[in-house]
Amino acid sequence: MDPFESAVSGGELSDNDLLIRRPEVDRNALPDQTILLFQKDTSLAVPVNRTGASIWDMCDGAHTVGQIVDELAEVYDQERSRIEQDTRTFLGELMRLGFVDRQSRRA
């Protein structure tokens, strides 16, 4: 399920954190249902698999990290702890690359 082939762990995310896609990052659909994220400012392009595309789509400022994990756990037949770990790793990488901004939301 690893959204990136070689994701790097990011900072600690709270279940209540919201992640918001940055407007300068384009989402380009590819024929195999994966996507290419392209940051216009830096010309950085990152291919992302279907799971990563689903996570990217939920970085809309309306889904918390916990809600993203919940939705993925309903779709994928894997242990929830693995889904949570992979999701947090991917979201941390998106933050590190400057593709999303984190906003804390109080429970």
N, C-alpha and C positions, 0 to 999 in steps of 0.2 A: 504494500500500500504506500510505500515511501514516495511522496509527491516529487521529490528531487532525487536524482540518482545518487548524489552525494551531498546531503543536507548537513549544515553545520548548526549545532545547537545555539539557540538564541538566549536572550535574557529571560528571567522568570516572568511568566504571564499569569495573571489571575484569571479565574473562571469568569469574572465579571468585566474583564477588559474588552473593549470594542476595538476592532481593527478596521481602518478605513483606507480604501485604495486611493493612492495618490493620482490626481488627474493627469499627470504627465506620463503615466504608464498606460500603454495601449495593450489591449487583449486581442490577439489575432488567432482565430480558429484555424487549425490545420486539418487536412483531410482525414487523419486517423483519430479524430476527436480529442487530440491533445491541443494545447494552446502554446503560443509564444508570447511571453510578456516582454514588451519593448519599452525601455525607459528613454524617452525622447531627449532628455537633458544630457545623458551620458552615452547614448547609443548602445546601452547594455541590453542584450537580448538573452532571455532565459527560457528554454523549453520546459514545459510543465505537463505532467501526465493528467489523465482524467480526474483522478482524486484531487490533485493540486488545483485543477480548474474549478472543481466544485468548491474547494476551500476559498479560492480567489473570489469566486462569485458571492460567497457569503461574507467577504470583507467589505460590507456595505454600510457599516456603522449602525446596523440594526441587530446583528447577531453578535452575542458575546462569544468568547472563546469556549465557554461551557456549552453554549447552544450549538456551536459548530461541531464540537465533539459528539454531542447527543445525536445530531442529524446524521453524522457519518456512522455512528454506532448502529443506527437503524438500517443502514444500507449494506455495510460490509460485515461479512461473517468472520470476524476476528475478535480477539479479546479486547475489551474496552480499554484496558491499560495500554495495549500496543497502539490502538487508534489514537488515544490521548497523547502518548509520547510522540508519535509520528506527526500528529497535527501541530503540537507545540513546537517541534523542531522546524517544521515547514514555516509556520508563522514567524518564528524567530529569524529564520533566514530571509523572509520577505521584509522584515523590519531592518535587518542588517544591510540589505541591498537598497533600502530606501524606497521600496515599492508600496509600503503601507505605513500609516501612522497609527500609533496606539493611543487610545483614550480610555481612561479609567471610568468605570460606571459604578456607582454605589449600589449595593444589593438592596 
